[in-house]
Amino acid sequence: MALLEVKGLSCGYGKRKVLEGINLSLSGGEVMGVIGPNGSGKTTLLRAISGWIRSMEGEVLLDGRDIRSIGQKEVARKMAVVAQAPQSIPSFTVEEFVLLGRIPHWRPFQVIEDRRDIEVAERAMHLTGIEDLRGRDMRELSGGERQLVCLARALAQEPELMLLDEPTAHLDIGHQLQIMDLLMELNGNEGLTLIVVLHDLNLASLYCQRLVLLDQGRIYREGTPQEVINEAMIRKIYGGDVTIQNHPLRQVPIILPRGRD
């Protein structure tokens, strides 16, 4: 059985339909990248999968169960969402913020973290390399540090599936690679299944096993990076003039802008 299935999904905001006829299946341990131009419905897809917005048509199945029939705390124990690093955030220490990820696991009438919660949060901070930040105020952190803390909080939920909305947005190249390398380690060592929305097509090609290309609310193409990324697609969907070459070490397509003569 697939970990996640999306069947005939159509959804949007109010009466405005953003996605239409989306069909996806994701097995445990996969890394799926979601790409597409601005306004194509990438973030809306993550919101629909996580249950944040309701479907107009179709269904989202998590372990074979309609997500609408599963309680929010149970969903949060299986699925974690990492949005773009927030620009405005309350005054939490890093440790306090990471511990928020344990709330879905709290027992009835539990009002404070227990020993198990602290152990899991410690491990999440260790995996993301932020132990030295534990006492820092979240408002003092850089964008890259904040993104790592948000990732640690999601890991503290102990999910099987993680949804990440542009985890490398607004970060320098060093932090981009740090985040993506960490995600691959979590996938390989922890068996974490990932759906990652990415604007950077080269990062998507380098790190994702499978790509889903959205355009105008529909799946335009799905497959390996080699099957999805080509010059004709870039011209049609993104309107850019580029050259595609194989990465010298990974044998995946890399996009080179041609620029002006």
DRENDO-1510 file (C-alpha; in Angstrom, 1 decimal, always signed):
<recs>
REC; n; res; u; v; w
REC; 1; MET; +0.0; +0.0; +0.0 .
REC; 2; ALA; +1.2; +3.5; -0.9 .
REC; 3; LEU; +2.0; +5.8; +2.1 .
REC; 4; LEU; +0.2; +8.6; +0.3 .
REC; 5; GLU; -2.3; +8.7; -2.5 .
REC; 6; VAL; -4.0; +11.7; -4.1 .
REC; 7; LYS; -7.0; +10.8; -6.2 .
REC; 8; GLY; -8.7; +13.2; -8.5 .
REC; 9; LEU; -8.0; +16.1; -6.2 .
REC; 10; SER; -9.5; +19.5; -7.0 .
REC; 11; CYS; -9.3; +22.3; -4.5 .
REC; 12; GLY; -8.8; +26.0; -4.0 .
REC; 13; TYR; -9.9; +29.0; -1.9 .
REC; 14; GLY; -13.6; +29.9; -1.6 .
REC; 15; LYS; -15.1; +29.2; -5.0 .
REC; 16; ARG; -11.7; +29.7; -6.8 .
REC; 17; LYS; -10.3; +26.4; -8.0 .
REC; 18; VAL; -6.5; +26.3; -7.9 .
REC; 19; LEU; -5.8; +22.6; -8.5 .
REC; 20; GLU; -7.8; +20.3; -10.7 .
REC; 21; GLY; -7.6; +16.5; -11.3 .
REC; 22; ILE; -4.4; +15.8; -9.4 .
REC; 23; ASN; -3.4; +12.1; -9.1 .
REC; 24; LEU; -0.3; +11.1; -7.2 .
REC; 25; SER; +1.0; +8.1; -5.4 .
REC; 26; LEU; +4.0; +8.1; -3.0 .
REC; 27; SER; +5.7; +5.1; -1.5 .
REC; 28; GLY; +7.6; +5.1; +1.8 .
REC; 29; GLY; +11.1; +6.3; +1.5 .
REC; 30; GLU; +10.7; +8.3; -1.7 .
REC; 31; VAL; +11.8; +11.9; -2.3 .
REC; 32; MET; +9.4; +13.7; -4.6 .
REC; 33; GLY; +10.1; +17.3; -5.8 .
REC; 34; VAL; +7.2; +19.6; -6.8 .
REC; 35; ILE; +8.2; +22.2; -9.3 .
REC; 36; GLY; +6.4; +24.7; -11.5 .
REC; 37; PRO; +6.1; +28.5; -12.1 .
REC; 38; ASN; +4.7; +31.0; -9.7 .
REC; 39; GLY; +0.9; +30.5; -9.2 .
REC; 40; SER; +0.9; +26.9; -10.5 .
REC; 41; GLY; -0.5; +25.5; -7.2 .
REC; 42; LYS; +2.6; +24.1; -5.5 .
REC; 43; THR; +1.9; +25.4; -2.0 .
REC; 44; THR; -1.8; +24.7; -2.4 .
REC; 45; LEU; -1.0; +21.1; -3.1 .
REC; 46; LEU; +0.9; +20.8; +0.2 .
REC; 47; ARG; -1.9; +22.4; +2.0 .
REC; 48; ALA; -4.4; +20.0; +0.5 .
REC; 49; ILE; -2.3; +17.0; +1.3 .
REC; 50; SER; -1.8; +18.1; +4.9 .
REC; 51; GLY; -5.5; +18.8; +5.3 .
REC; 52; TRP; -5.1; +22.5; +5.8 .
REC; 53; ILE; -7.6; +23.1; +3.1 .
REC; 54; ARG; -10.5; +20.9; +2.1 .
REC; 55; SER; -10.9; +19.3; -1.3 .
REC; 56; MET; -13.7; +20.3; -3.6 .
REC; 57; GLU; -13.4; +16.9; -5.4 .
REC; 58; GLY; -11.3; +13.8; -4.9 .
REC; 59; GLU; -9.5; +12.6; -1.8 .
REC; 60; VAL; -6.2; +12.3; -0.1 .
REC; 61; LEU; -5.4; +9.0; +1.5 .
REC; 62; LEU; -2.7; +8.5; +4.2 .
REC; 63; ASP; -1.9; +4.9; +4.8 .
REC; 64; GLY; -5.1; +4.1; +2.9 .
REC; 65; ARG; -7.3; +6.3; +5.0 .
REC; 66; ASP; -9.1; +9.5; +3.9 .
REC; 67; ILE; -7.3; +12.3; +5.7 .
REC; 68; ARG; -10.6; +13.9; +6.4 .
REC; 69; SER; -11.6; +11.0; +8.6 .
REC; 70; ILE; -8.3; +11.2; +10.7 .
REC; 71; GLY; -8.0; +13.4; +13.7 .
REC; 72; GLN; -5.5; +16.3; +13.5 .
REC; 73; LYS; -3.2; +14.9; +16.2 .
REC; 74; GLU; -3.1; +11.5; +14.5 .
REC; 75; VAL; -2.2; +13.2; +11.2 .
REC; 76; ALA; +0.5; +15.2; +12.9 .
REC; 77; ARG; +2.0; +12.0; +14.3 .
REC; 78; LYS; +2.5; +10.7; +10.7 .
REC; 79; MET; +3.0; +13.9; +8.7 .
REC; 80; ALA; +4.9; +17.1; +9.4 .
REC; 81; VAL; +4.9; +20.3; +7.5 .
REC; 82; VAL; +7.8; +22.7; +7.2 .
REC; 83; ALA; +6.8; +26.1; +5.7 .
REC; 84; GLN; +9.2; +28.7; +4.6 .
REC; 85; ALA; +11.1; +30.1; +7.6 .
REC; 86; PRO; +8.8; +32.7; +9.2 .
REC; 87; GLN; +9.9; +36.3; +9.2 .
REC; 88; SER; +7.9; +37.1; +12.4 .
REC; 89; ILE; +8.0; +34.6; +15.3 .
REC; 90; PRO; +7.1; +34.7; +19.0 .
REC; 91; SER; +9.7; +34.9; +21.7 .
REC; 92; PHE; +10.6; +31.2; +22.1 .
REC; 93; THR; +14.0; +29.8; +22.8 .
REC; 94; VAL; +15.1; +27.3; +20.2 .
REC; 95; GLU; +14.5; +24.4; +22.6 .
REC; 96; GLU; +11.0; +25.6; +23.5 .
REC; 97; PHE; +10.2; +25.9; +19.8 .
REC; 98; VAL; +11.4; +22.4; +19.0 .
REC; 99; LEU; +9.5; +20.9; +21.9 .
REC; 100; LEU; +6.3; +22.3; +20.3 .
REC; 101; GLY; +6.7; +19.4; +17.8 .
REC; 102; ARG; +5.9; +16.9; +20.6 .
REC; 103; ILE; +2.3; +18.2; +21.3 .
REC; 104; PRO; +0.7; +15.7; +18.9 .
REC; 105; HIS; +2.1; +12.9; +21.1 .
REC; 106; TRP; +0.9; +14.3; +24.4 .
REC; 107; ARG; -1.4; +12.1; +26.4 .
REC; 108; PRO; -4.8; +13.3; +27.6 .
REC; 109; PHE; -4.4; +15.9; +30.3 .
REC; 110; GLN; -0.7; +16.2; +29.7 .
REC; 111; VAL; +0.2; +19.9; +29.9 .
REC; 112; ILE; +4.1; +19.8; +29.9 .
REC; 113; GLU; +6.7; +17.8; +28.1 .
REC; 114; ASP; +7.8; +14.6; +29.8 .
REC; 115; ARG; +11.2; +12.8; +29.7 .
REC; 116; ARG; +10.4; +11.1; +26.3 .
REC; 117; ASP; +9.5; +14.4; +24.8 .
REC; 118; ILE; +12.8; +15.9; +25.9 .
REC; 119; GLU; +14.8; +12.9; +24.6 .
REC; 120; VAL; +13.1; +13.2; +21.1 .
REC; 121; ALA; +13.6; +16.9; +21.0 .
REC; 122; GLU; +17.3; +16.5; +21.9 .
REC; 123; ARG; +17.7; +14.0; +19.1 .
REC; 124; ALA; +16.0; +16.3; +16.6 .
REC; 125; MET; +18.4; +19.1; +17.6 .
REC; 126; HIS; +21.3; +16.8; +17.3 .
REC; 127; LEU; +20.3; +15.6; +13.8 .
REC; 128; THR; +19.9; +19.1; +12.6 .
REC; 129; GLY; +23.1; +20.3; +14.3 .
REC; 130; ILE; +21.5; +23.1; +16.4 .
REC; 131; GLU; +22.3; +21.9; +19.9 .
REC; 132; ASP; +24.5; +25.0; +20.5 .
REC; 133; LEU; +21.5; +27.2; +19.7 .
REC; 134; ARG; +19.1; +25.7; +22.2 .
REC; 135; GLY; +19.0; +28.7; +24.5 .
REC; 136; ARG; +18.9; +31.4; +21.8 .
REC; 137; ASP; +15.8; +33.4; +21.2 .
REC; 138; MET; +14.2; +32.5; +17.8 .
REC; 139; ARG; +14.1; +36.2; +16.9 .
REC; 140; GLU; +17.9; +36.4; +17.0 .
REC; 141; LEU; +18.5; +33.7; +14.4 .
REC; 142; SER; +19.5; +34.0; +10.8 .
REC; 143; GLY; +17.2; +32.7; +8.1 .
REC; 144; GLY; +19.3; +29.6; +7.7 .
REC; 145; GLU; +19.3; +28.9; +11.4 .
REC; 146; ARG; +15.6; +29.4; +11.6 .
REC; 147; GLN; +15.0; +27.0; +8.8 .
REC; 148; LEU; +17.0; +24.3; +10.6 .
REC; 149; VAL; +15.1; +24.9; +13.8 .
REC; 150; CYS; +11.8; +24.6; +12.0 .
REC; 151; LEU; +13.1; +21.3; +10.5 .
REC; 152; ALA; +14.0; +20.1; +14.0 .
REC; 153; ARG; +10.5; +20.9; +15.3 .
REC; 154; ALA; +9.1; +18.8; +12.5 .
REC; 155; LEU; +11.4; +16.0; +13.2 .
REC; 156; ALA; +10.3; +16.1; +16.9 .
REC; 157; GLN; +6.9; +15.0; +15.6 .
REC; 158; GLU; +8.5; +11.7; +14.6 .
REC; 159; PRO; +6.7; +11.7; +11.2 .
REC; 160; GLU; +6.9; +9.2; +8.4 .
REC; 161; LEU; +6.2; +11.9; +5.8 .
REC; 162; MET; +7.5; +15.4; +5.7 .
REC; 163; LEU; +6.1; +18.2; +3.4 .
REC; 164; LEU; +8.5; +21.1; +2.9 .
REC; 165; ASP; +7.5; +24.3; +1.1 .
REC; 166; GLU; +10.6; +25.9; -0.5 .
REC; 167; PRO; +13.0; +25.0; +2.4 .
REC; 168; THR; +15.9; +26.8; +0.6 .
REC; 169; ALA; +14.0; +30.1; -0.2 .
REC; 170; HIS; +16.0; +33.2; +0.6 .
REC; 171; LEU; +19.0; +31.3; +1.7 .
REC; 172; ASP; +22.6; +31.6; +0.4 .
REC; 173; ILE; +24.1; +28.7; -1.5 .
REC; 174; GLY; +25.9; +27.3; +1.6 .
REC; 175; HIS; +22.7; +27.1; +3.6 .
REC; 176; GLN; +20.8; +25.7; +0.6 .
REC; 177; LEU; +23.2; +22.8; +0.3 .
REC; 178; GLN; +23.2; +22.3; +4.0 .
REC; 179; ILE; +19.4; +22.0; +4.1 .
REC; 180; MET; +19.2; +19.7; +1.1 .
REC; 181; ASP; +22.1; +17.5; +2.2 .
REC; 182; LEU; +20.5; +17.1; +5.6 .
REC; 183; LEU; +17.2; +16.1; +4.1 .
REC; 184; MET; +18.9; +13.4; +2.0 .
REC; 185; GLU; +20.6; +12.1; +5.2 .
REC; 186; LEU; +17.3; +12.0; +7.0 .
REC; 187; ASN; +15.8; +10.1; +4.0 .
REC; 188; GLY; +18.7; +7.7; +3.8 .
REC; 189; ASN; +19.3; +7.1; +7.5 .
REC; 190; GLU; +15.9; +7.6; +9.1 .
REC; 191; GLY; +13.7; +6.4; +6.2 .
REC; 192; LEU; +11.9; +9.7; +6.1 .
REC; 193; THR; +9.6; +10.2; +3.1 .
REC; 194; LEU; +9.8; +13.7; +1.6 .
REC; 195; ILE; +7.7; +15.9; -0.6 .
REC; 196; VAL; +9.7; +19.1; -1.3 .
REC; 197; VAL; +8.5; +22.2; -3.2 .
REC; 198; LEU; +11.4; +23.8; -4.9 .
REC; 199; HIS; +11.8; +26.9; -7.2 .
REC; 200; ASP; +15.4; +26.0; -8.0 .
REC; 201; LEU; +15.2; +23.4; -10.8 .
REC; 202; ASN; +18.9; +22.5; -10.4 .
REC; 203; LEU; +18.5; +21.6; -6.8 .
REC; 204; ALA; +15.3; +19.7; -7.7 .
REC; 205; SER; +17.2; +17.7; -10.3 .
REC; 206; LEU; +20.2; +17.0; -8.1 .
REC; 207; TYR; +18.3; +15.9; -5.0 .
REC; 208; CYS; +14.9; +14.5; -6.0 .
REC; 209; GLN; +14.3; +11.0; -7.2 .
REC; 210; ARG; +11.0; +12.0; -8.9 .
REC; 211; LEU; +9.6; +15.4; -10.0 .
REC; 212; VAL; +6.0; +16.5; -10.4 .
REC; 213; LEU; +5.7; +19.6; -12.7 .
REC; 214; LEU; +2.6; +21.7; -12.1 .
REC; 215; ASP; +1.3; +24.2; -14.6 .
REC; 216; GLN; -1.9; +26.2; -14.2 .
REC; 217; GLY; -3.2; +23.8; -11.5 .
REC; 218; ARG; -2.6; +20.6; -13.3 .
REC; 219; ILE; +0.2; +18.0; -13.5 .
REC; 220; TYR; +2.0; +18.8; -16.7 .
REC; 221; ARG; +4.6; +16.1; -16.4 .
REC; 222; GLU; +5.8; +13.6; -13.8 .
REC; 223; GLY; +8.9; +11.4; -13.8 .
REC; 224; THR; +12.6; +11.3; -13.1 .
REC; 225; PRO; +14.6; +14.6; -13.6 .
REC; 226; GLN; +15.8; +13.3; -16.9 .
REC; 227; GLU; +12.2; +12.7; -18.0 .
REC; 228; VAL; +10.9; +16.1; -16.8 .
REC; 229; ILE; +13.6; +18.7; -17.3 .
REC; 230; ASN; +14.4; +19.7; -20.9 .
REC; 231; GLU; +14.8; +22.8; -23.0 .
REC; 232; ALA; +11.4; +22.5; -24.6 .
REC; 233; MET; +9.7; +22.3; -21.2 .
REC; 234; ILE; +11.6; +25.3; -19.9 .
REC; 235; ARG; +10.6; +27.4; -22.9 .
REC; 236; LYS; +6.9; +26.4; -22.8 .
REC; 237; ILE; +6.3; +26.5; -19.0 .
REC; 238; TYR; +8.8; +29.0; -17.8 .
REC; 239; GLY; +9.4; +31.1; -20.9 .
REC; 240; GLY; +13.1; +31.0; -20.6 .
REC; 241; ASP; +15.9; +30.4; -23.0 .
REC; 242; VAL; +18.3; +27.9; -21.5 .
REC; 243; THR; +20.8; +25.1; -22.3 .
REC; 244; ILE; +20.5; +21.7; -20.6 .
REC; 245; GLN; +23.7; +19.7; -19.8 .
REC; 246; ASN; +24.3; +16.6; -17.7 .
REC; 247; HIS; +25.9; +17.2; -14.3 .
REC; 248; PRO; +29.5; +15.9; -14.6 .
REC; 249; LEU; +29.2; +13.8; -11.4 .
REC; 250; ARG; +25.5; +12.9; -11.1 .
REC; 251; GLN; +24.3; +12.5; -14.7 .
REC; 252; VAL; +21.2; +14.5; -14.1 .
REC; 253; PRO; +20.1; +17.6; -16.1 .
REC; 254; ILE; +21.5; +20.9; -15.1 .
REC; 255; ILE; +20.0; +24.2; -16.5 .
REC; 256; LEU; +22.4; +26.9; -17.8 .
REC; 257; PRO; +20.8; +30.3; -18.6 .
REC; 258; ARG; +22.0; +31.5; -22.0 .
REC; 259; GLY; +21.9; +35.2; -21.1 .
REC; 260; ARG; +22.3; +38.0; -23.6 .
REC; 261; ASP; +24.9; +37.9; -26.4 .
</recs>
